[in-house]
Amino acid sequence: MFHNLHLIESPELVLLVASIIFFFSIVAGKAGFRFGLPALLLFLGVGMLFGSDGLGIQFNNPGAAQFIGMLALSIILFSGGMDTKVSEIKPIATEGLVLATVGVLLTTLITGGFIYYVFLWSTGYETLTVAESMLLAAVMSSTDSASVFSILRSKGVYLKERLRPTLELESGSNDPMAYMLTLLLIAYIQVGGMDLQDAVIQLLVQLSVGALAGFLLGRLAVILINHLNINNESLYPILLLTTAFFTFSATTLCKGNGYLAVYIAGLVVGNAKIVHKKSIGTFFDGFAWLWQIVMFLALGLLVNPHELLPVAPVGLLVGVFMILVARPATIFLCLIPFKSFSTKGKLYISWVGLRGAVPIIFATYPWIAGVDHGGMFFNIVFFITILSLLIQGTTVTQAAKWLGLIDEPERKDEFGIELPENIKSAMSEIELTPAVLSHGNKLMQLAMPDHTLVVMVKRDGRYFIPKGNTELKENDLLLVISDNDKALLNAYESLGVKDYTLKKN
């Protein structure tokens, strides 16, 4: 249908088709949330539907797909870092970093060994060398938990034992290790050998330079945001986006790992006090989703589904081995020194080791580098990613229920109001109970400390500004602002208020 789609001849047609594909992707993503399917799987499916074996869009440029993936990952990792609270990951930081480094290496070794013997014993496939087997395993060694938590959040599911921050930290920080192993193994195969000491030094240099550059450039971004007085508020997100791209490219050119750098820079910015923080966060959230869609669609368009059939048997064997053996073995071995998680918690972490867009992007590196079997590697990784999303991605919520790891949901920010960073005050939301109203059912009868205001009331889905003689009712939600949070907490205690949230600037 779209075999003759050429940008120069018909840019309007390209724009029309692109808008239709995006619309289908958004609708598919919404349907996925409802039925518990990962959005990634559906975006890939839309790309395959419109691709060469579907409606006929011809896209066979792995270099372009790799470039799109590089841009998308730098934005997604930066945005993910901004959304990560240091207070949440600090208690499990060591465990998360061990999983992101040692875990990736163990996954590569265990899976690589299995791949070597699968190809050695299978008929119909050429035998792979140990290095080639390890390369295929390294490409698939990182996990993608972003799609998992889009499902958990859409279902309102919360996890015990700090499982959510652990998985988010692992998935946000394990891509650099997989990326470096992939490049090192490609170089090893092309050169015909590599000194182990040189490989370890390269690994340490990339990690250290990436971490240092990410921290320093993240601090620089905070200074720029807070001290550049820009009249147009909408330019602040653009400024931060510019610093994210600069961080990735400058770090990579300095022989550091750009993916690690942008994640750490995002972590620094997201946990600092910056102006227009809420609008910047909203911009990056939407922009990250846009690039996820673009990346997944490009990868879906790149694959030829009929080429997946020949690799299905070996892909099925390797995929099931990774899910049932390699991932659990890696998790239990890495977490031996720690007592942070129960056996059920470790089993859940093992089950949520999804393969996602990142392994598919990394699979383009051997293909572009001209490594033998590079095209086959890409198809195997694509098949295993689909298998992982179908088996694991559709059962993450049910697995948490089976293992008894569902936690009580966090209290939602009902008013959605955020004060500027330069206002030193505390803002809280309290729900009125009969015990609180026993002191009196009018606002003036609530014993609040000085310099404290009840600025808004939510009742039955409606919002209004109260007065002193406003009659309060059970289940009313009050928005309270105070410049003395200690006195406010003492007042809550005397009133018998137990259900409240407190946000301090």
C-alpha angles and dihedrals in degrees: 000000000000100000092121097048106137124169096215095048098043117011090161090059091049090051091048093050092045091053091049091050092049091049091051090048094052092047090047091050091052091049089049092056090052095050097035097252120143112253089225092063092051094046089052089048092053090050091051090047091057094038133097095288092045126037091347111253106158113221114153103147111116090180092060091046090050092051091049089049092050092053092044095048093049090054095041094048092046091049091045090053090051091053094049116095115216089212089062099046098038095082092052100029095114093049092047094049092048089053090047094053114018089031092056091048093049091047089053094049097044095043093040091056091050092048091052093056093041091058091040093056101032122094120221095038132087115247114258124218119239090255092051091048091051090048092055089048093047091053089057098039099098124078133222113214095163092091090047094057093044084062095043092049094046089053093044092240121158125188134222128227094040088284095146097056090042093055093042092051091048095048093044095050106032097072093078092056092049090046093052094046089050093052093044093051092046089053091047092052094046096046094039095236145010136209109251092219091054091049092052091047091051090049093051093045092052092048097045096043091045093050095045094045092047092052096045096044090045089056089047090053090053091051092049093048093049099041105036103088102212116181094208108067092198090068094066094078089048090052091052092046088054092053090049092055090044091051093052097045098039092048092049092049089051090057093256128123108269095195092057090045096054092046092052092043089053089048091053094047095044093053096045129085108256134163119259089013096158096050091045091051092049091050094051093045092056094040092051090052090050092054093044088057092046092048095047093046092050091051091047090051092047096058123079105216093208088062090060093067097070091052095042097098095051091038090054092050095048094041094052090045091053092049099044104028118012099045097044092044090050094048096047093046094048094048097048092102093050133071096194096110137045121230088263090052091052090048090053093049087051092052094048094060093118123176112224144161095314096067089049091052092046088050089065091064097071089041093054092040089059096241113167112266090013092139091049091050090055092052093047092050091048091050093048091048091055090046092050093049093047095048104031103020094057094048105045093105094044092047090055089052093048091051093046093240099130111122133197111277119255117251110268122235096244099183098043092209121147124188122219114269093244092062107092103210144109123244122196142172121217131186116219117235130182088260091058093045091051086082089060136303098240125087093237089058094061108099101230124168123249118283091028125122134187097215103174143014128207115205126168092340094311127111126211141162111248130219129210094268095043110133111234125211137203114278092022111145115220127201108213128188123192139162091211109061095173093056089045092054091048089051090050090052093051091047092050094244109162104156109068143118124221126200118183126198 
